[in-house]
């Protein structure tokens, strides 16, 4: 019996892999010329966790998210995404990593003159050769069309499959951007202020949609938000950033109103700049 238990036990390295973080920063600093966007940050996000990034404008939230999709590299320290050191990747390896990281941009980054189906199909551009990209965008297969339709149905706009994107409402365009990220079949979903330009009702719907998808699919979700009410309602863990540094990183229920007030408090120098 003991021998059987020993035989069935997973090897130590397999157990370690099971709990390895999906996203990790180890003493990371990012500088743009004379500006320090992130300053000696250490952060670890395990698989399937939903993390909200909060903090004032210029705190470093967008830079942090861009580290996690490989579009920014650390000036110092190590950024690891899905087990890969971002600084060591280039060319095909970097494109392969980005294909596993869905990103919903603040400006959505859609092509307004194109139909919804083409904007969603664009989610897999990094996974195709040039001839494959041309074929997919001009003549999508039945299976590709059905896959896009299923995702659009999941985000609530299946009937817009062939609509021009510039004819959609702001909330519908947001959902196209979410669908494009989901079409990548990502392991990680990043969202940079995805509700900054919509009304409160649509903002709640979008955050509810993204967090529901994360729970249902086991996707790691990291989202930056200025709306503290939504951040506190939907995210079990919040990371507060200010001036490129982590002010707090704790379970949402452990944070007090005073800590949020302090996070957004303007210093005398900042008041003079306003």
C-alpha positions in Angstrom: 0.0 0.0 0.0 2.8 2.4 0.9 4.6 1.6 -2.3 1.4 2.3 -4.3 1.0 5.7 -2.6 4.6 6.5 -3.4 4.2 5.5 -7.0 1.1 7.6 -7.4 2.5 10.7 -5.8 3.4 13.5 -8.3 7.1 14.3 -8.6 8.2 17.4 -6.7 8.9 19.4 -9.9 5.4 18.6 -11.2 3.9 19.9 -7.9 6.0 23.0 -8.2 4.8 23.6 -11.8 1.2 23.3 -10.6 1.5 26.3 -8.4 3.9 28.4 -10.5 2.6 31.9 -11.0 1.1 32.9 -14.3 2.5 36.4 -14.0 5.4 37.5 -11.9 7.7 40.5 -11.4 10.8 40.2 -9.4 12.3 43.6 -8.3 11.3 45.1 -11.6 12.1 48.7 -12.6 11.1 50.3 -15.8 12.5 53.6 -16.9 11.6 55.8 -19.9 14.6 58.2 -20.3 14.6 60.1 -17.1 11.1 58.9 -15.9 10.8 55.9 -13.7 7.4 54.3 -14.5 7.9 51.3 -12.1 10.3 51.2 -9.2 11.5 47.9 -7.8 8.2 46.0 -7.9 7.8 42.4 -6.9 4.4 40.8 -7.7 3.1 37.3 -8.2 -0.3 36.3 -9.7 -1.2 32.6 -9.7 -3.3 30.8 -12.4 -7.0 31.8 -12.5 -6.7 34.7 -10.1 -8.6 38.0 -10.7 -6.5 41.0 -9.7 -7.5 44.7 -9.9 -4.9 47.4 -10.3 -5.9 50.7 -8.8 -4.2 54.0 -8.3 -4.0 57.6 -9.7 -3.1 58.4 -13.3 0.6 58.0 -13.9 0.9 55.4 -11.2 2.4 52.8 -13.5 -0.7 50.6 -14.1 -0.4 50.6 -17.9 3.3 50.0 -17.9 2.8 47.0 -15.6 0.2 45.5 -18.0 2.4 46.1 -20.9 5.2 44.2 -19.2 2.8 41.2 -18.9 2.1 41.2 -22.7 5.8 41.6 -23.6 5.5 45.0 -25.2 7.6 46.6 -22.5 10.8 45.1 -21.1 12.3 45.7 -17.6 15.2 48.1 -17.2 16.1 46.0 -14.2 14.7 42.8 -12.6 12.8 39.9 -14.1 9.3 39.8 -15.6 8.0 36.3 -16.1 4.8 35.5 -18.1 3.5 31.9 -18.4 6.9 30.7 -17.3 8.9 32.7 -19.8 11.4 35.5 -18.9 10.1 38.3 -21.2 13.5 39.9 -21.5 14.9 36.7 -23.1 12.3 36.5 -25.9 12.3 37.9 -29.4 10.9 37.2 -32.8 8.8 34.0 -33.0 9.0 33.2 -29.2 7.7 36.7 -28.3 4.9 36.4 -30.8 4.0 33.0 -29.4 3.8 34.4 -25.9 1.7 37.4 -27.0 -0.7 35.0 -28.7 -1.5 33.5 -25.3 -2.1 36.9 -23.6 -5.4 38.6 -24.5 -5.3 42.4 -24.1 -8.3 44.7 -24.0 -6.9 48.2 -24.7 -8.3 51.4 -23.3 -8.8 52.8 -26.8 -10.0 49.3 -27.9 -7.6 49.4 -31.0 -10.3 48.3 -33.4 -10.5 49.0 -37.2 -13.7 51.0 -37.5 -14.2 50.5 -41.2 -14.0 46.7 -40.9 -16.9 44.4 -40.1 -17.1 42.9 -36.6 -16.0 39.4 -37.8 -12.7 40.7 -39.2 -11.9 42.7 -36.0 -12.5 39.5 -34.0 -10.5 37.3 -36.4 -7.6 39.8 -35.9 -7.1 38.3 -32.5 -5.2 35.4 -34.1 -3.0 37.4 -36.5 0.0 36.6 -34.4 -0.7 32.9 -34.7 -0.8 32.8 -38.5 1.7 33.0 -41.4 1.3 35.9 -43.8 -0.6 33.8 -46.4 -2.7 32.4 -43.5 -3.6 35.9 -42.3 -4.6 37.0 -45.8 -6.8 33.9 -46.3 -8.4 34.2 -42.9 -9.3 37.9 -43.3 -10.6 37.6 -46.8 -12.2 34.1 -46.8 -12.7 32.8 -43.2 -13.7 29.2 -43.1 -17.0 28.0 -41.7 -15.4 26.8 -38.5 -13.7 30.2 -38.0 -17.0 32.0 -38.6 -18.8 29.7 -36.2 -16.1 30.2 -33.6 -16.4 34.0 -33.9 -20.2 33.8 -33.7 -20.0 31.7 -30.5 -17.8 34.2 -28.8 -19.9 37.1 -29.9 -22.9 35.3 -28.5 -21.1 34.9 -25.3 -20.5 38.6 -25.1 -24.0 39.4 -26.1 -23.7 40.8 -29.7 -24.0 37.7 -31.9 -26.3 39.5 -34.3 -23.5 42.1 -35.1 -21.3 39.5 -36.8 -21.3 41.3 -40.2 -22.0 44.8 -39.0 -19.4 47.5 -39.7 -17.7 48.3 -36.4 -18.1 52.1 -36.7 -21.9 51.6 -36.7 -21.9 50.1 -33.2 -22.5 51.8 -30.0 -19.5 52.4 -27.6 -20.6 49.5 -25.4 -20.9 47.2 -28.4 -17.4 48.2 -29.6 -16.1 47.3 -26.2 -17.6 43.8 -26.5 -16.0 43.4 -29.9 -12.6 44.2 -28.3 -13.3 41.6 -25.6 -14.4 39.1 -28.2 -11.2 39.7 -30.2 -9.1 38.9 -27.0 -11.1 35.8 -26.3 -10.7 34.6 -29.9 -7.0 34.2 -29.1 -8.0 31.4 -26.7 -5.7 33.1 -24.2 -4.3 31.8 -20.9 -4.2 35.4 -19.5 -6.5 38.3 -20.0 -5.3 41.8 -19.4 -7.5 44.9 -19.5 -6.3 48.5 -19.4 -9.1 50.8 -18.1 -11.7 49.1 -20.3 -14.6 51.1 -18.8 -13.0 54.5 -18.8 -15.1 56.0 -21.6 -18.6 54.4 -21.0 -21.5 55.3 -18.7 -21.8 53.6 -15.3 -24.3 50.9 -16.4 -22.1 49.8 -19.3 -19.1 49.9 -17.1 -20.7 47.5 -14.7 -21.8 45.2 -17.5 -18.3 45.1 -19.0 -16.5 44.4 -15.7 -19.2 41.8 -14.8 -18.6 40.1 -18.3 -14.8 40.0 -18.0 -14.8 38.6 -14.4 -17.5 36.1 -15.3 -15.5 34.8 -18.2 -12.4 34.6 -16.0 -14.3 32.5 -13.4 -15.9 30.2 -16.0 -12.8 29.6 -18.1 -10.2 29.7 -15.3 -8.5 32.6 -17.0 -6.0 34.7 -15.1 -7.4 38.3 -15.2 -5.5 41.5 -14.4 -7.4 44.7 -15.0 -6.6 48.4 -14.2 -9.6 50.5 -13.0 -10.2 54.0 -11.7 -13.7 53.0 -10.6 -13.1 51.9 -7.0 -16.7 50.7 -6.4 -16.4 48.2 -9.2 -12.8 47.3 -8.2 -13.9 46.5 -4.7 -17.1 44.7 -5.8 -15.6 42.4 -8.5 -11.9 41.7 -7.6 -10.9 39.5 -4.6 -7.4 41.0 -4.7 -6.4 44.6 -5.3 -2.9 46.0 -6.0 -2.6 49.8 -5.3 0.1 51.6 -7.3 1.4 55.1 -6.7 4.4 56.8 -8.3 5.5 53.4 -9.8 5.5 51.6 -6.4 3.2 49.1 -4.8 1.4 50.8 -1.9 -0.7 47.7 -1.0 -1.3 44.2 -2.3 -4.0 42.5 -0.3 -7.4 40.8 -0.3 -10.0 43.4 -1.0 -11.9 42.8 2.2 -8.9 43.6 4.3 -8.5 47.1 2.8 -10.0 50.1 4.6 -11.5 53.3 3.2 -8.7 55.3 4.7 -6.1 53.3 2.6 -8.0 54.1 -0.6 -8.2 57.8 0.4 -4.4 57.8 1.1 -3.7 56.1 -2.3 -5.3 58.9 -4.2 -4.3 61.8 -1.9 -2.5 64.6 -3.8 0.8 65.8 -2.3 1.6 69.5 -2.2 3.9 69.1 -5.2 1.1 67.4 -7.2 -1.4 70.1 -6.3 0.9 72.8 -7.7 1.2 70.9 -11.0 -2.6 70.8 -11.4 
